[in-house]
Amino acid sequence: MKSVLLKIRQPISYAASLPPRRFSTASALSAASSATKAAAAAEEETPTFVHPSSVVHPNAVIGQGVLIGPFCTVGSSAKLGNGCQLHPGSHVFGNTQLGKQCVLMTGAVVGDDLPGRTVIGHDNVIGHHSVIGIKCQDMKYKLGDECFLEIGDNNEIREHTSIHRSSKSSDRTVCDGTD
């Protein structure tokens, strides 16, 4: 019996012809925090790049100029806005929406394959190994409940942060504004 632990996609034809891009923490943080740089990046039409070792579901919606680094995963219901960057080993699962110019640092996990959704606004930086929008750890949570998480714009979520969805269908976890 043959088992497969990881599905490796073949490089996209136009991605093979592009020069390699480097992911830089410093440039990601400054681009996400600067409206001027974000506007300039939005005007510049850069192609979307998916590293050959990453797995992107064919139903995922990927915006213009998105960079997906090595060993990343993008699920079937995920939506990535224009100019998003997924650094190596970051993952987007479930019904998750990232606004434009969001950056997921190395090892960040956003969303979960559970009922409900996670919405993250534009120009947010999710720190290294952060876990955002997964199943709530509160004892009030019942498996199958639709739970929600909404994060506003221009936030910097630091490394090793954990932000969970709401514990009940009638509630929402909301982090709004420039936090």
C-alpha positions in Angstrom: 0.0 0.0 0.0 1.4 3.3 -1.0 0.7 6.4 1.1 1.3 10.0 0.2 2.0 12.5 2.9 2.5 15.6 0.8 1.3 16.5 -2.6 3.9 18.6 -4.6 2.4 20.6 -7.4 4.3 21.1 -10.6 5.5 24.6 -11.3 3.1 26.9 -13.1 4.4 27.5 -16.6 4.9 31.2 -16.3 6.3 30.8 -12.8 9.2 28.8 -14.2 10.2 31.7 -16.4 10.2 34.3 -13.6 13.4 35.2 -11.7 13.4 33.9 -8.1 12.0 36.3 -5.5 13.3 36.5 -2.0 11.1 37.0 1.0 12.3 39.7 3.3 10.9 40.3 6.8 12.1 43.9 6.8 10.5 44.8 3.4 7.3 42.9 4.4 6.9 44.9 7.6 7.6 48.3 6.0 5.4 47.6 3.0 2.5 46.6 5.2 2.8 49.6 7.4 3.3 52.2 4.7 0.2 53.3 2.7 2.5 54.9 0.1 4.3 51.7 -0.6 1.1 49.7 -0.6 -0.4 52.1 -3.2 2.7 51.9 -5.4 2.7 48.1 -5.2 -1.0 48.0 -6.1 -0.4 50.2 -9.2 2.5 48.1 -10.3 1.2 45.0 -12.0 3.3 42.1 -10.7 2.6 38.6 -11.6 1.4 36.1 -9.0 4.1 33.6 -8.0 3.5 30.2 -6.4 6.6 28.2 -5.3 6.6 24.7 -6.9 6.7 23.1 -3.4 3.5 24.8 -2.3 0.0 23.3 -2.6 -2.7 25.6 -3.8 -6.2 24.2 -4.2 -7.6 24.9 -7.7 -10.7 26.5 -6.2 -8.8 29.0 -4.1 -9.1 32.6 -5.3 -5.6 34.2 -5.6 -5.3 38.0 -6.3 -2.8 39.8 -8.5 0.8 40.0 -7.3 0.5 37.4 -4.6 3.7 35.6 -3.6 3.4 32.1 -2.1 6.7 30.8 -0.8 8.0 27.3 -0.3 5.9 24.6 1.6 2.8 26.8 1.9 -0.8 25.5 1.7 -3.8 27.4 0.5 -7.2 25.6 0.9 -10.2 25.3 -1.4 -12.3 28.1 0.2 -9.4 30.6 0.7 -9.4 34.0 -0.9 -6.1 36.0 -1.0 -6.2 39.7 -1.8 -3.9 41.5 -4.2 -0.3 41.7 -3.1 -0.5 39.2 -0.2 2.7 37.3 0.8 2.9 33.9 2.3 6.3 33.2 3.7 7.7 29.7 3.8 5.6 27.1 5.7 2.5 29.4 6.2 -1.0 28.0 5.7 -4.5 29.3 4.9 -7.3 26.9 5.5 -11.1 26.9 5.4 -13.5 29.7 4.6 -10.8 32.4 5.1 -10.4 35.8 3.4 -7.2 37.8 3.5 -7.4 41.5 2.4 -4.9 43.1 0.1 -1.2 43.4 1.1 -1.5 41.0 4.0 1.7 39.2 5.0 1.9 35.8 6.7 5.3 35.2 8.2 7.0 31.8 8.4 4.9 29.1 10.0 1.7 31.2 10.4 -1.6 29.3 10.2 -4.8 31.2 9.4 -8.3 29.6 9.3 -9.7 26.2 9.9 -11.8 23.7 8.0 -14.8 24.1 10.3 -18.2 25.8 9.8 -18.0 29.6 9.9 -15.3 32.0 8.5 -12.3 34.1 9.2 -12.0 37.5 7.6 -8.7 39.5 7.8 -8.7 43.1 6.5 -6.0 44.7 4.4 -2.3 45.6 5.3 -2.0 43.1 8.2 1.1 41.3 9.2 0.6 37.9 11.0 3.8 37.1 12.9 6.0 34.0 12.9 4.2 30.8 14.0 0.9 32.6 14.9 -2.3 30.7 14.9 -5.4 32.8 13.8 -9.0 31.8 13.4 -8.9 28.1 14.5 -11.4 26.2 16.6 -12.2 27.9 19.9 -10.8 26.4 23.1 -13.6 27.7 25.2 -15.7 24.9 26.8 -18.9 26.6 25.5 -17.9 25.6 21.9 -19.9 22.8 20.4 -18.5 21.0 17.4 -20.4 22.0 14.3 -21.2 25.6 15.4 -20.6 28.3 12.9 -18.0 30.6 14.6 -16.5 33.8 13.3 -13.4 35.9 13.5 -13.0 39.4 12.0 -9.7 41.3 12.1 -9.6 44.9 10.9 -7.0 46.8 8.8 -3.4 47.8 9.5 -2.7 45.4 12.4 0.6 43.8 13.3 -0.1 40.5 15.1 3.2 39.5 16.8 4.9 36.1 16.7 3.4 33.1 18.5 0.0 34.8 18.9 -3.2 32.7 19.1 -6.5 34.3 18.2 -9.5 32.0 18.1 -12.9 32.2 16.6 -16.0 32.9 18.7 -17.2 30.2 21.0 -20.9 30.4 20.0 -22.7 30.9 16.7 -24.4 34.0 18.0 -21.1 35.7 18.9 -18.1 37.0 16.8 -14.5 37.6 17.8 -13.6 41.1 16.4 -10.2 42.8 16.4 -11.0 46.1 14.7 -8.9 49.2 13.8 -5.3 49.9 14.0 -4.2 47.7 16.9 
